[in-house]
Amino acid sequence: MDDTITINVPRPKAELALKQFITKKGKSGLVYLRGRRRVGKTTLLKKLQAESLNIFYFIGVADEPNKSSLIRFAKSWDDFTGKPTLTKFKNTELDWSLCFDNVSSYAANNPSKLLTIIFDEIQWIAKSRSGFVGTVKDKWIDWEKTNNIKLIICGSSNRFFIKQTGGEEKILRGLKTNADIVLAPLTAQEVREHYFPDWGVDEVLMLYMMIGGIPYYLNQVSRRVGFVRAANEAFFTRSTIFLAEVDEVLNVEFNRAGIVTTKKILATLGVLGGTFAVVADKLEMAASGIFEAVGKLVDYSLLKEKKCIPLKNRKKVSTVYFYDDPYLLFYFACLEPMRTSIKENDRQLLISNLIGSEKSLYIANFSGRAFEVYIRNLLSADLTEQQNVFLDLMGVVDRDYELYDSLANEPHGDLILLHKKLRTYFVIECKWTKHLDVVKEGIEQALKFQAPDNLFPVERIVITNCNVGEGLVKKSREQGVRLITTGEMFF
C-alpha cells in the first residue's frame, strides 16, 4: 500500500442525507453540517460539488478580513454564474446584502434549476461585525420562497453553532428546515479496514487511542511500516504536525489569549481529569476567569463533565472535568512533555522511551485512561456495526441506558452502565495490559461493585487486550464476571 496516497473513506450515511437534501425538488431548505476539525467535512462537500454542476461552494479562511472574504466571494460567484456582476462593483461597495441579492436574482431567473450554496468553515466567514449572520437570516425569508435554493452551513466551531443557533434568542434559531448533520470520526473498525489491514488489532487500537478516527490525522501515518516506526515518524520526529495541531483545534473556538488560558487549564487536568478546585489551585488566575473558561471548554465539547453514579459511601461529588478527545489526551499526556526532544529528533526511536517493546504497546499513565475513553466513546456514540458487536458481547439488548463514570482510585469499575429497560447495572473494568495479573485485578475490582440501591442486579464485565486463556474466561464466568477481549470486538 502506498503510504503517500490520501485515503478518503466513504461516509455513506452523511453523503446520502446531503444528496437527498440537494436533489429534492419543489422546496428550499437549510442544513447545518458540523463536526470536529479534520474529520472530513470539506472532503465530503467537495465530492458532492464535483458530482453536481449547480453547487456553489465557498470556504472561509482563518484570519481573513471580512472585506477580503467579500472580494473573494464576488469573484467566485461571478465565475460560478459565468457573468461579471459582483466584480463590477468597487471593493468598497461590496457587502453581504449585495452579494445575496445576486443569489436571489440568479434563483429567480432560473426557476427550473436547483441551486445549492455551501458555506464551509462558517466560523471564518461569519466573523463579529461582518454582518453575515444577520443578512443570511433576512435573505433566507426570500430564499425559502423560491423553492429552488438549498443552503448548507458547515463548520468545525461548536462556539458558532451555540452562539447562533443554540437558543431562542440566537439569530439563526429556527432557520434549520431540514437537518442538523454531525459527521462523526471513523470507527476503529473502519480505520483497520481502510488504513491498516495488515496491523494487529492492538496496534490499530493504540493508534486509535492516540488520534481517534480523524482522517486527516490518519493520513499522516505511514502504512508501509509497522506500528512502532509509523507512530515514531508521525508523532516523535521534528517533522511532526501534531505538536502544532493543538492550536488548530483550539483556534476555531478561542482567540490567541483564550488559547493560552485554555492550554494552561487542559495541562493541569492530567489523564484522569480533575475538579474545578484542583485546576484553580494549580493556576495563578482569578477563579471567575477559570470558571468561565472551563464552562466554555465544556460547551464547545473540548472537555466533558464526569457524571458519577451516587454510591452508598458518597453523599456528594464534585464535578470532575476530563477530555475525551483522543488527540488532546495524547497531546497533553505524551507529546507536550516531550516537546523539546521531539523538535530535535530526526532518526531516534523516541517512542521507545514510552513503550517497552514493539509487542507491549503500553504507555504508562496514558494507555489505561485512553482505553477507558475509547470504550466510553464506543458506548456513547451513534449506533455503528462495531457498537452492535460490542453491545452483543456485553449482553446489552439495546441502547436504552445511561453511562456513568467512577472517580479516580475508586474500586467500583471504570464505567457503570445503567440499563433502564433491563433495570440492571453493568459495571465495566477496562484493562489495557499484557499481564494476566492485571486482568485478574480487574476481575476483583468488578466484584467489589455493589449497586447503590440494592434493587437492581449487577452484570460485571472486564474488557482487555490481554491474551487470556479459556481457563481464566471460564473461572471468571463462574465468579460472575464476563471477560471480553479486544479481538472479539473486531469482525
C-alpha positions as CSV (number, residue, x, y, z in Angstrom):
1,M,0.0,0.0,0.0
2,D,1.5,3.4,-1.0
3,D,1.5,5.5,2.2
4,T,1.7,8.7,0.1
5,I,-1.8,8.2,-1.1
6,T,-4.5,10.1,0.8
7,I,-7.3,7.7,1.7
8,N,-10.9,9.1,1.6
9,V,-13.1,6.6,3.4
10,P,-16.7,6.6,2.2
11,R,-19.2,8.3,4.6
12,P,-22.4,6.8,3.2
13,K,-24.9,8.0,5.9
14,A,-23.9,11.7,5.7
15,E,-23.4,11.6,2.0
16,L,-26.8,10.1,1.4
17,A,-28.5,12.6,3.6
18,L,-26.9,15.5,1.8
19,K,-27.6,14.1,-1.6
20,Q,-31.3,13.6,-0.8
21,F,-31.4,17.2,0.5
22,I,-29.7,18.7,-2.5
23,T,-31.8,16.8,-5.1
24,K,-35.2,17.2,-3.5
25,K,-37.3,19.3,-5.8
26,G,-40.0,21.8,-5.1
27,K,-38.8,23.1,-1.7
28,S,-35.9,25.2,-0.4
29,G,-34.1,24.1,2.7
30,L,-31.2,24.7,5.1
31,V,-28.9,22.1,6.6
32,Y,-26.3,22.5,9.3
33,L,-23.3,20.2,8.8
34,R,-20.9,20.1,11.7
35,G,-18.1,18.0,13.1
36,R,-14.7,18.1,14.6
37,R,-11.9,19.8,12.8
38,R,-10.1,17.5,10.3
39,V,-12.9,14.9,10.4
40,G,-13.6,15.1,6.6
41,K,-16.5,17.6,6.2
42,T,-14.7,19.6,3.4
43,T,-13.7,16.4,1.6
44,L,-17.3,15.3,1.6
45,L,-18.6,18.6,0.4
46,K,-16.1,18.9,-2.4
47,K,-17.0,15.4,-3.5
48,L,-20.6,16.5,-3.8
49,Q,-19.6,19.6,-5.6
50,A,-17.6,17.6,-8.2
51,E,-20.7,15.5,-8.8
52,S,-23.1,18.4,-9.5
53,L,-23.0,21.3,-11.9
54,N,-25.1,23.6,-9.7
55,I,-23.4,23.7,-6.3
56,F,-21.7,26.9,-5.3
57,Y,-19.0,26.2,-2.8
58,F,-17.4,29.0,-0.7
59,I,-15.0,28.3,2.2
60,G,-13.9,30.7,4.9
61,V,-10.2,31.4,5.5
62,A,-8.8,31.8,9.0
63,D,-7.8,35.4,9.9
64,E,-9.1,36.8,6.6
65,P,-10.7,40.3,7.0
66,N,-14.3,40.5,6.1
67,K,-13.7,42.7,3.1
68,S,-11.3,40.2,1.6
69,S,-13.9,37.5,2.1
70,L,-16.4,39.6,0.2
71,I,-14.0,40.2,-2.7
72,R,-13.2,36.5,-2.9
73,F,-16.9,35.7,-2.8
74,A,-17.7,38.2,-5.6
75,K,-15.1,36.6,-7.9
76,S,-16.1,33.1,-7.0
77,W,-19.8,33.9,-7.6
78,D,-19.1,35.5,-11.0
79,D,-17.0,32.5,-12.0
80,F,-19.9,30.2,-11.0
81,T,-22.6,32.1,-12.9
82,G,-20.4,33.0,-15.9
83,K,-21.5,36.6,-15.7
84,P,-19.4,39.6,-14.4
85,T,-21.9,41.1,-12.0
86,L,-20.5,41.4,-8.5
87,T,-16.9,42.1,-9.7
88,K,-18.2,45.2,-11.5
89,F,-18.7,46.9,-8.1
90,K,-15.9,48.7,-6.3
91,N,-14.5,46.7,-3.4
92,T,-15.7,49.4,-1.0
93,E,-19.3,48.8,-2.3
94,L,-19.4,45.1,-1.6
95,D,-21.4,43.8,1.4
96,W,-23.2,40.6,2.1
97,S,-26.6,42.1,1.3
98,L,-25.5,43.0,-2.2
99,C,-23.9,39.6,-2.7
100,F,-27.0,37.7,-1.5
101,D,-29.3,39.9,-3.7
102,N,-27.4,38.5,-6.7
103,V,-28.1,35.0,-5.4
104,S,-31.8,35.8,-5.2
105,S,-31.7,37.2,-8.8
106,Y,-30.0,34.0,-10.0
107,A,-32.6,31.8,-8.4
108,A,-35.5,33.9,-9.7
109,N,-34.1,33.9,-13.2
110,N,-33.5,30.1,-13.2
111,P,-36.7,28.7,-11.5
112,S,-36.2,25.2,-13.0
113,K,-32.7,24.9,-11.5
114,L,-31.9,23.7,-8.0
115,L,-29.2,25.9,-6.6
116,T,-27.1,24.7,-3.7
117,I,-25.0,27.1,-1.8
118,I,-22.4,25.8,0.6
119,F,-20.7,28.0,3.2
120,D,-17.8,25.9,4.6
121,E,-15.7,26.8,7.7
122,I,-18.5,29.2,8.6
123,Q,-16.7,30.4,11.7
124,W,-14.2,32.2,9.5
125,I,-16.9,33.8,7.3
126,A,-19.4,34.9,10.0
127,K,-16.9,37.0,12.0
128,S,-18.0,39.5,14.5
129,R,-19.4,42.7,12.9
130,S,-19.2,41.2,9.4
131,G,-23.0,41.4,9.0
132,F,-23.0,37.9,7.6
133,V,-25.3,36.1,10.0
134,G,-27.9,38.8,10.2
135,T,-28.0,39.1,6.4
136,V,-28.4,35.4,6.0
137,K,-31.5,35.5,8.3
138,D,-33.0,38.4,6.4
139,K,-32.4,36.9,2.9
140,W,-33.5,33.4,3.9
141,I,-37.1,34.7,4.2
142,D,-36.9,35.4,0.4
143,W,-34.8,32.4,-0.5
144,E,-37.1,30.0,1.2
145,K,-40.0,31.2,-1.0
146,T,-38.1,30.5,-4.2
147,N,-38.4,26.7,-3.7
148,N,-35.1,26.2,-5.5
149,I,-32.4,27.3,-3.1
150,K,-30.6,24.8,-0.8
151,L,-28.3,26.2,1.8
152,I,-25.6,24.2,3.7
153,I,-23.8,25.8,6.6
154,C,-20.8,23.8,7.6
155,G,-18.3,24.4,10.4
156,S,-15.9,23.0,12.9
157,S,-16.7,25.5,15.7
158,N,-19.2,24.4,18.3
159,R,-19.0,28.0,19.6
160,F,-20.5,29.3,16.3
161,F,-23.5,26.9,16.5
162,I,-24.1,27.6,20.2
163,K,-23.9,31.4,19.7
164,Q,-26.0,31.5,16.5
165,T,-28.5,28.5,16.7
166,G,-28.5,27.3,20.3
167,G,-31.4,29.2,21.9
168,E,-34.5,31.2,21.3
169,E,-32.6,34.5,21.4
170,K,-30.0,33.3,18.8
171,I,-30.1,34.9,15.4
172,L,-30.3,31.7,13.3
173,R,-32.6,29.9,15.7
174,G,-35.4,28.2,13.8
175,L,-33.9,28.6,10.3
176,K,-32.9,24.9,10.1
177,T,-35.6,23.5,7.9
178,N,-34.2,20.0,7.1
179,A,-31.4,18.5,9.3
180,D,-28.6,19.0,11.6
181,I,-26.0,16.5,10.4
182,V,-23.0,15.6,12.5
183,L,-20.1,14.0,10.7
184,A,-18.6,11.6,13.3
185,P,-15.0,10.3,13.3
186,L,-14.3,6.9,11.8
187,T,-14.7,3.9,14.0
188,A,-11.7,1.8,14.9
189,Q,-13.1,-1.0,12.7
190,E,-13.2,1.4,9.7
191,V,-9.6,2.6,10.5
192,R,-8.4,-1.0,10.5
193,E,-10.3,-1.9,7.3
194,H,-9.3,1.1,5.2
195,Y,-5.9,2.2,6.6
196,F,-4.1,-0.6,8.4
197,P,-5.5,-4.1,7.4
198,D,-2.0,-5.6,8.0
199,W,-1.7,-4.4,11.6
200,G,-2.8,-6.3,14.6
201,V,-5.9,-5.3,16.5
202,D,-4.0,-3.9,19.4
203,E,-1.8,-1.8,17.1
204,V,-4.8,-0.3,15.4
205,L,-6.4,0.4,18.8
206,M,-3.3,2.0,20.2
207,L,-3.1,4.3,17.2
208,Y,-6.8,5.0,17.6
209,M,-6.3,5.8,21.2
210,M,-3.7,8.4,20.2
211,I,-5.6,10.2,17.5
212,G,-9.0,8.8,17.1
213,G,-10.8,8.3,13.8
214,I,-9.8,11.6,12.2
215,P,-9.0,11.0,8.5
216,Y,-6.5,13.9,8.2
217,Y,-4.5,12.6,11.2
218,L,-4.6,9.0,9.9
219,N,-3.3,10.1,6.5
220,Q,-0.1,11.4,8.3
221,V,0.7,7.8,9.5
222,S,2.8,5.6,7.2
223,R,1.2,2.4,6.0
224,R,4.3,0.7,4.7
225,V,6.0,0.1,8.1
226,G,4.9,-1.4,11.4
227,F,3.2,0.4,14.3
228,V,6.3,1.5,16.2
229,R,8.2,3.1,13.3
230,A,5.0,4.5,11.8
231,A,4.0,6.1,15.2
232,N,7.5,7.4,15.8
233,E,7.7,9.0,12.4
234,A,4.3,10.6,12.7
235,F,4.5,11.8,16.3
236,F,8.0,11.8,17.7
237,T,10.2,13.4,15.0
238,R,10.7,17.1,14.3
239,S,8.7,16.9,11.1
240,T,5.5,16.0,13.0
241,I,2.4,18.2,12.6
242,F,1.0,17.0,15.9
243,L,2.8,19.5,18.2
244,A,1.2,22.4,16.4
245,E,-2.1,20.7,15.7
246,V,-3.4,21.5,19.2
247,D,-3.5,25.2,18.1
248,E,-5.5,24.3,15.0
249,V,-8.1,22.5,17.2
250,L,-8.3,25.4,19.7
251,N,-8.3,28.4,17.4
252,V,-11.7,27.6,15.9
253,E,-13.1,28.3,19.4
254,F,-10.7,30.8,21.0
255,N,-8.7,33.9,20.2
256,R,-4.9,33.9,20.9
257,A,-5.3,34.9,24.5
258,G,-8.0,32.4,25.0
259,I,-5.8,29.6,23.6
260,V,-3.1,30.4,26.2
261,T,-5.6,30.1,29.0
262,T,-7.2,27.0,27.6
263,K,-3.8,25.2,27.3
264,K,-3.0,26.0,30.9
265,I,-6.3,24.6,32.1
266,L,-6.1,21.5,29.9
267,A,-2.5,20.8,31.0
268,T,-3.5,20.8,34.7
269,L,-6.1,18.1,34.3
270,G,-3.9,15.2,33.6
271,V,-5.1,11.9,32.1
272,L,-7.6,11.3,35.0
273,G,-9.1,14.8,34.9
274,G,-9.7,17.0,37.9
275,T,-12.2,19.1,39.8
276,F,-12.5,22.9,39.4
277,A,-10.8,23.2,42.8
278,V,-7.8,21.3,41.5
279,V,-7.5,23.5,38.5
280,A,-7.9,26.7,40.4
281,D,-5.3,25.5,43.0
282,K,-2.7,24.9,40.3
283,L,-3.2,28.1,38.3
284,E,-2.5,31.6,39.4
285,M,-5.7,33.0,37.8
286,A,-8.9,34.6,39.1
287,A,-11.4,31.9,39.9
288,S,-14.1,33.7,37.9
289,G,-11.9,33.6,34.8
290,I,-11.1,29.9,35.3
291,F,-14.8,29.1,35.8
292,E,-15.8,30.9,32.6
293,A,-13.1,29.3,30.6
294,V,-13.9,25.8,31.9
295,G,-17.6,26.4,31.1
296,K,-16.7,27.3,27.5
297,L,-14.5,24.2,27.2
298,V,-17.5,22.1,28.2
299,D,-19.9,24.0,25.9
300,Y,-17.5,23.6,23.0
301,S,-17.1,19.8,23.6
302,L,-13.4,20.1,24.4
303,L,-14.0,19.0,28.0
304,K,-16.6,16.6,29.4
305,E,-18.2,16.7,32.8
306,K,-17.8,13.4,34.5
307,K,-21.2,12.1,35.6
308,C,-20.7,9.9,38.7
309,I,-23.3,7.5,40.0
310,P,-24.3,8.1,43.6
311,L,-22.9,5.3,45.7
312,K,-23.7,4.4,49.4
313,N,-20.5,5.8,50.7
314,R,-20.6,9.0,48.7
315,K,-23.1,11.7,49.6
316,K,-21.8,14.5,47.4
317,V,-19.4,14.5,44.4
318,S,-17.7,17.5,42.9
319,T,-17.9,17.7,39.2
320,V,-14.8,16.2,37.5
321,Y,-13.7,17.5,34.2
322,F,-11.7,15.5,31.6
323,Y,-11.0,15.5,27.9
324,D,-12.2,12.5,25.9
325,D,-10.8,13.7,22.5
326,P,-8.1,11.1,21.9
327,Y,-5.7,13.6,20.3
328,L,-6.0,16.1,23.2
329,L,-5.4,13.4,25.7
330,F,-2.4,12.1,23.8
331,Y,-1.0,15.6,23.3
332,F,-1.1,16.7,26.9
333,A,-0.1,13.3,28.3
334,C,2.7,12.4,25.9
335,L,3.6,15.0,23.2
336,E,3.8,18.2,25.1
337,P,6.0,16.8,27.9
338,M,8.4,15.5,25.2
339,R,8.2,18.7,23.0
340,T,11.9,19.6,23.2
341,S,13.1,16.1,22.4
342,I,10.7,15.7,19.6
343,K,11.7,19.0,18.0
344,E,15.3,17.9,18.0
345,N,14.7,14.4,16.8
346,D,15.3,13.2,13.3
347,R,16.0,9.5,13.4
348,Q,15.9,8.3,17.0
349,L,13.1,6.0,18.0
350,L,11.8,8.2,20.8
351,I,8.7,6.1,21.1
352,S,10.9,3.5,22.7
353,N,11.1,5.9,25.7
354,L,7.3,5.3,26.2
355,I,6.8,1.7,25.4
356,G,8.9,-1.3,26.4
357,S,8.9,-3.2,23.2
358,E,7.0,-3.4,19.9
359,K,4.7,-6.0,21.4
360,S,3.8,-4.4,24.7
361,L,2.1,-1.3,23.3
362,Y,1.9,0.0,26.8
363,I,2.4,3.8,27.5
364,A,2.4,4.4,31.2
365,N,-0.1,7.0,32.5
366,F,-1.8,7.1,29.1
367,S,-2.9,3.9,27.6
368,G,-5.1,2.8,30.5
369,R,-7.0,6.0,30.6
370,A,-7.1,6.2,26.8
371,F,-8.6,2.7,26.7
372,E,-11.4,3.8,29.0
373,V,-12.0,6.8,26.8
374,Y,-12.2,4.5,23.8
375,I,-14.8,2.2,25.4
376,R,-16.8,5.2,26.8
377,N,-16.9,6.8,23.3
378,L,-17.8,3.5,21.7
379,L,-20.8,3.1,24.1
380,S,-22.0,6.7,23.8
381,A,-21.5,7.3,20.0
382,D,-24.2,7.0,17.4
383,L,-25.0,3.4,16.5
384,T,-22.4,1.6,14.4
385,E,-21.8,-2.0,13.5
386,Q,-18.9,-2.2,15.9
387,Q,-21.0,-0.9,18.7
388,N,-23.6,-3.5,17.9
389,V,-21.0,-6.2,18.2
390,F,-19.8,-4.8,21.5
391,L,-23.2,-4.5,23.0
392,D,-24.0,-8.0,22.0
393,L,-20.8,-9.3,23.7
394,M,-21.8,-7.4,26.8
395,G,-25.3,-8.8,26.7
396,V,-26.9,-5.4,26.4
397,V,-30.1,-5.7,24.3
398,D,-30.5,-2.1,23.1
399,R,-29.3,1.5,23.7
400,D,-31.8,2.3,26.5
401,Y,-29.1,3.1,29.0
402,E,-27.2,5.8,30.9
403,L,-23.5,5.8,31.2
404,Y,-21.7,6.9,34.4
405,D,-18.0,7.2,35.5
406,S,-16.3,6.2,38.7
407,L,-14.0,8.6,40.4
408,A,-10.3,8.0,40.2
409,N,-9.0,5.4,42.6
410,E,-12.4,4.0,43.4
411,P,-12.7,0.2,43.2
412,H,-16.1,0.4,41.6
413,G,-15.5,-0.1,37.9
414,D,-14.2,2.4,35.4
415,L,-17.6,2.8,33.8
416,I,-21.1,1.9,35.0
417,L,-23.9,1.4,32.5
418,L,-27.4,1.5,33.9
419,H,-29.9,-0.1,31.5
420,K,-33.3,1.3,32.1
421,K,-35.4,-1.5,30.5
422,L,-33.4,-4.3,32.0
423,R,-33.1,-2.4,35.3
424,T,-29.6,-3.7,35.5
425,Y,-26.2,-2.2,36.3
426,F,-23.4,-3.2,34.0
427,V,-20.1,-2.4,35.8
428,I,-17.2,-2.3,33.3
429,E,-13.5,-2.5,34.1
430,C,-11.1,-1.6,31.2
431,K,-7.6,-3.2,31.4
432,W,-5.1,-2.3,28.6
433,T,-2.3,-4.7,29.6
434,K,-0.3,-7.8,28.6
435,H,-0.2,-9.1,32.2
436,L,-2.8,-11.6,33.4
437,D,-2.3,-10.4,37.0
438,V,-3.7,-7.0,36.0
439,V,-6.7,-8.7,34.3
440,K,-7.3,-10.7,37.5
441,E,-7.1,-7.5,39.5
442,G,-9.8,-6.1,37.2
443,I,-12.0,-9.1,37.9
444,E,-11.6,-8.5,41.6
445,Q,-12.4,-4.8,41.2
446,A,-15.5,-5.6,39.3
447,L,-16.6,-8.0,42.0
448,K,-16.4,-5.2,44.6
449,F,-19.1,-3.1,43.0
450,Q,-22.3,-3.1,44.9
451,A,-25.5,-1.5,43.4
452,P,-26.2,1.7,45.4
453,D,-29.9,0.9,45.8
454,N,-29.6,-2.9,46.1
455,L,-32.7,-3.1,43.9
456,F,-31.2,-3.9,40.5
457,P,-29.0,-6.8,39.6
458,V,-25.4,-6.3,38.5
459,E,-23.6,-7.6,35.5
460,R,-19.8,-7.4,35.8
461,I,-17.6,-7.1,32.8
462,V,-13.8,-6.8,32.2
463,I,-12.6,-5.6,28.8
464,T,-9.0,-6.2,28.0
465,N,-6.5,-6.6,25.1
466,C,-4.7,-9.3,27.1
467,N,-4.4,-12.8,25.6
468,V,-6.5,-14.6,28.2
469,G,-6.9,-18.3,28.1
470,E,-10.1,-20.3,28.2
471,G,-9.4,-21.3,31.7
472,L,-9.5,-17.7,33.0
473,V,-12.5,-16.9,30.9
474,K,-14.3,-19.9,32.5
475,K,-13.2,-19.2,36.0
476,S,-14.2,-15.5,35.8
477,R,-17.6,-16.5,34.4
478,E,-18.1,-18.8,37.4
479,Q,-17.3,-15.8,39.6
480,G,-19.9,-13.8,37.8
481,V,-17.6,-11.7,35.6
482,R,-17.7,-11.7,31.8
483,L,-14.3,-11.3,30.1
484,I,-14.3,-9.6,26.7
485,T,-11.1,-9.2,24.6
486,T,-10.4,-6.5,22.0
487,G,-10.0,-9.2,19.4
488,E,-13.7,-10.2,19.8
489,M,-14.7,-6.6,19.2
490,F,-13.5,-6.6,15.6
491,F,-15.3,-8.6,13.0
